[in-house]
Amino acid sequence: SCYSYTFLLIKMVLTKVVFFCEKANFFMYKIISDSACDLSKEYVEKNDITVVPFSVSFDQEHYLKDSIDITRDEFYTRLVNENVFPKSSLPSVEEYMDTFLEYVKQDIPVICLTISLVLSGSYNSARTAADLIKEDYPDAKIAVFDSKQNTATQALLVNEIVRMKNDGLNFEEAIEKIEKLIPTAIIFFTVGSLDYLRIGGRIGKLASIATGKLGIKPIILLKNGELGLGGIGRSRAKLKKAVLDTVNKHFTDNNLSKDDYNFNVGWGYDKEEGAEFLKDAESTLGVKCLDELNVDIGMTTAVHTGPYPIGVGIIQKYETLK
């Protein structure tokens, strides 16, 4: 009959719509990160990522939300001109709950990535929020990951999740890959002054005094949530060269192929220095850094590194994992 034919036609159309929606990954899962990832506004909007902000205070009384109450440039201007040691404040459990619930109520799975637990308790806030939500929504799918990274490499990890989603990996497949990806990420960097790391409790006072008297500064590695020493140097130029040499040495010593990795560069207050370092990095390492993933290191990190951090981030491409 005419009605049967019409019903069959509508069913076929709806089936195709559902198929293409699944193919396009509509609402497959929502990607959330705290603001320590330092991803640009353009990248976040393009890839539908929700960012939960840290806050920063210059007087330990008034806290300003990252990129909401204060811009990165305003922060760095005050950091350089006022010679202060600001403090950061992590996102609250309530902020994570509000963010997660928006998608849980729509039955959209959530993948949340936070700064390394060694550097902040953001992971604990997100984990607690997820646990509380599951008391009322026991079927909610919320996967919270301690990235064990920060800034440039946290951005690279978010990007790998975006790539997985765009390539059609489902929620469970992405989770399995993320767990394997995290140990492959490393940021190699140096700073202009060790005072911020010392005051923030990231290095010991004796180490700071010793290196300060000798006029040397370290090449620092952040890998798997641990800060390590990758080398030392005195002049800024030699330190930046040593950062790149340390990256090359990592690949050589571990018999790794750079083709299996994505790279980016991060810098602090001096954007011109950052642009020049990017050129040097690509030339010395023989790679092309991901344009959208080269980051202006934000205030969450700069609170601990001071105004002049600079470095290279690496992460293995998810499709090359074994």
C-alpha positions in Angstrom: 0.0 0.0 0.0 1.0 3.7 -0.3 1.3 3.9 3.5 3.6 0.9 3.7 5.8 2.2 0.9 6.0 5.7 2.6 6.9 4.0 6.0 9.6 1.9 4.3 11.0 5.0 2.6 11.1 7.0 5.8 12.8 4.1 7.6 15.5 3.8 4.8 16.2 7.6 5.0 16.4 7.5 8.8 18.8 4.5 8.7 21.1 6.4 6.3 20.9 9.5 8.5 21.9 7.4 11.6 24.7 5.8 9.5 26.2 9.1 8.4 25.9 10.6 11.8 27.9 7.7 13.3 30.4 8.0 10.5 30.8 11.7 11.2 31.3 10.9 14.9 28.4 13.1 16.0 28.5 13.2 19.8 30.6 10.1 19.9 32.3 11.5 23.0 33.1 14.9 24.5 36.8 15.9 25.0 37.5 18.1 28.0 40.8 19.4 29.4 41.9 21.8 32.1 43.4 25.0 30.8 47.0 23.8 31.4 46.9 22.4 27.9 47.4 25.9 26.5 45.5 25.2 23.3 44.5 28.2 21.2 41.0 29.5 21.2 40.8 28.7 17.5 41.9 25.1 18.0 39.4 24.6 20.9 36.5 26.0 18.9 37.4 24.1 15.7 37.5 20.8 17.5 34.7 21.3 20.0 36.8 21.0 23.1 35.7 22.3 26.5 38.4 23.8 28.7 38.0 24.0 32.5 40.1 27.0 33.7 42.7 27.3 36.4 42.8 30.6 38.3 45.8 32.8 39.2 46.4 35.3 42.0 49.1 37.9 42.4 48.1 38.7 46.0 46.7 35.3 47.2 43.4 36.9 47.8 41.9 37.7 44.4 41.9 34.9 41.9 41.4 35.5 38.1 40.2 32.7 35.8 42.6 31.8 33.0 41.7 33.5 29.7 38.4 34.7 31.2 39.3 37.3 33.8 42.9 37.8 32.6 44.6 37.2 29.3 47.9 35.4 28.8 49.5 38.7 27.7 48.2 40.6 30.7 49.5 37.9 33.0 53.0 37.9 31.5 53.2 41.7 31.5 52.5 41.7 35.2 54.9 38.8 35.8 57.8 40.6 34.0 57.1 44.2 35.1 56.1 43.6 38.8 58.7 40.9 39.5 56.1 38.9 41.5 55.6 35.2 42.2 51.9 34.5 41.6 50.0 31.4 42.7 47.7 29.2 40.7 44.4 27.6 41.9 43.1 24.4 40.4 39.5 24.0 39.1 37.1 23.0 41.8 35.1 19.7 42.0 31.9 21.8 41.4 33.3 23.3 38.2 34.1 19.8 36.9 30.7 18.5 37.9 28.9 21.3 36.1 31.0 20.7 33.0 30.5 16.9 33.0 26.8 17.0 33.8 26.1 19.0 30.7 27.0 15.9 28.6 26.1 13.2 31.0 22.5 14.4 30.9 22.6 14.0 27.1 24.1 10.5 27.4 27.3 11.7 25.8 30.5 9.9 27.1 33.2 12.2 28.4 37.0 12.0 28.1 38.7 14.4 30.4 42.4 15.1 30.5 44.2 17.0 33.3 47.7 18.4 34.0 50.1 16.0 35.7 49.1 15.1 39.3 52.7 15.8 40.3 52.1 19.5 39.4 48.5 20.0 40.5 45.5 18.4 42.1 43.3 19.1 39.1 43.0 15.3 38.4 41.7 14.7 41.9 39.0 17.4 41.4 37.9 15.8 38.1 38.0 12.3 39.5 36.0 13.2 42.6 33.5 15.0 40.3 33.1 11.9 38.1 32.6 9.7 41.2 29.9 12.0 42.6 28.0 12.2 39.3 28.0 8.4 39.0 26.1 8.1 42.3 23.2 9.8 40.5 24.0 8.6 37.0 25.4 5.1 37.4 25.5 4.5 33.7 27.5 7.7 32.9 30.6 7.2 30.9 33.3 9.5 32.3 37.0 8.7 31.8 39.4 11.0 33.6 43.1 10.8 32.8 46.1 12.2 34.6 48.0 13.3 31.4 51.3 13.1 33.4 52.1 16.1 31.3 51.7 19.8 31.0 51.3 22.6 28.5 52.8 21.6 25.1 52.7 17.9 25.6 49.2 18.0 27.2 48.2 19.8 24.0 49.7 17.0 21.9 47.8 14.4 23.9 44.5 16.2 23.5 45.3 16.4 19.8 45.8 12.6 19.6 42.3 12.1 21.1 40.9 14.5 18.6 42.6 12.5 15.8 41.2 9.3 17.2 37.7 10.7 17.3 37.9 12.1 13.8 39.2 8.7 12.6 36.2 6.9 14.0 37.6 5.3 17.2 34.9 4.7 19.7 35.0 5.6 23.4 36.4 2.3 24.6 39.0 2.2 21.8 40.1 5.7 22.5 40.5 5.0 26.3 42.7 2.0 25.5 44.9 4.1 23.2 45.2 7.0 25.7 46.6 4.7 28.4 49.3 3.6 26.0 50.0 7.1 24.7 50.6 8.9 27.9 54.0 7.2 28.6 55.3 8.3 25.1 54.9 12.0 25.7 57.9 14.1 26.9 58.5 17.8 27.1 62.2 18.9 27.0 62.5 22.5 28.2 64.6 25.1 30.0 63.8 28.3 32.0 65.2 31.8 32.4 65.4 31.5 36.2 65.2 28.7 38.7 63.6 30.9 41.4 60.1 30.1 40.3 60.7 26.4 40.4 62.3 26.6 43.8 59.5 28.8 45.3 56.9 26.5 43.8 58.6 23.5 45.4 59.6 21.9 42.1 63.3 21.8 42.9 65.2 21.8 46.1 66.6 25.0 47.6 70.1 23.6 47.7 70.0 22.6 44.1 68.8 26.1 43.2 71.6 27.8 45.2 74.3 25.5 43.8 73.3 26.0 40.2 72.8 29.7 40.8 76.3 30.2 42.1 77.7 28.3 39.1 75.6 30.3 36.7 74.2 27.2 35.1 70.6 26.1 34.4 69.2 22.7 33.7 67.5 21.0 30.7 64.4 19.6 32.3 62.4 16.6 31.1 58.8 15.9 32.1 58.0 12.3 31.4 55.3 10.0 32.9 54.7 12.6 35.6 58.3 12.8 36.7 60.7 15.8 36.4 64.2 14.8 35.3 67.5 16.3 34.4 68.4 16.2 30.7 71.5 18.3 30.8 72.9 21.7 31.9 74.1 24.9 30.3 75.0 28.5 31.0 74.0 30.9 28.1 70.5 31.0 26.8 71.6 30.1 23.3 73.5 27.1 24.5 70.6 26.0 26.6 68.2 26.1 23.7 70.7 24.1 21.6 71.1 21.6 24.4 67.3 21.1 24.5 67.3 20.2 20.8 70.4 18.0 21.2 68.7 16.2 24.1 65.6 15.5 21.9 67.8 14.0 19.2 69.7 11.9 21.7 66.4 10.5 23.1 65.5 9.2 19.6 68.9 7.9 18.9 69.4 6.2 22.3 66.0 4.5 22.2 66.1 3.6 18.5 62.9 5.5 17.8 61.7 6.8 14.5 60.7 10.5 14.4 58.2 9.5 11.7 56.1 7.8 14.4 55.9 11.0 16.5 54.2 14.4 16.5 56.2 17.4 17.6 55.5 20.9 18.9 57.2 23.9 20.5 56.2 26.0 23.5 57.5 29.4 24.6 56.8 32.0 27.2 56.8 35.8 27.2 59.2 36.4 24.3 57.2 35.4 21.2 60.0 36.4 18.8 62.3 34.1 20.6 59.6 31.4 20.3 59.3 31.9 16.5 63.1 31.7 16.1 63.3 28.6 18.3 60.6 26.9 16.2 62.7 27.4 13.1 65.8 26.0 14.8 63.8 23.0 16.2 62.4 22.0 12.8 65.9 22.4 11.2 67.9 20.6 13.9 65.4 17.8 14.5 64.5 17.4 10.8 60.7 17.4 11.5 57.7 19.6 10.9 56.1 20.8 14.1 52.3 20.8 14.2 51.3 24.5 13.4 48.1 24.4 15.4 49.8 22.8 18.4 52.7 25.1 18.9 51.7 26.8 22.1 52.1 30.1 23.9 52.8 28.6 27.3 50.1 29.8 29.6 49.8 31.2 33.1 49.2 27.8 34.8 52.7 26.7 33.8 54.4 30.1 34.0 53.6 30.4 37.7 56.1 27.7 38.2 58.6 28.4 35.4 58.7 32.1 35.3 58.3 34.2 32.1 60.9 32.5 30.0 60.2 28.8 29.6 61.0 27.3 26.2 61.0 23.7 24.9 59.9 20.9 22.6 57.1 18.4 23.1 56.8 15.0 21.5 54.2 12.2 21.5 53.8 9.0 19.6 51.2 9.0 16.9 48.3 6.8 18.2 48.2 4.7 15.0 51.9 3.6 15.4 51.3 2.1 18.9 51.9 -1.6 19.3 
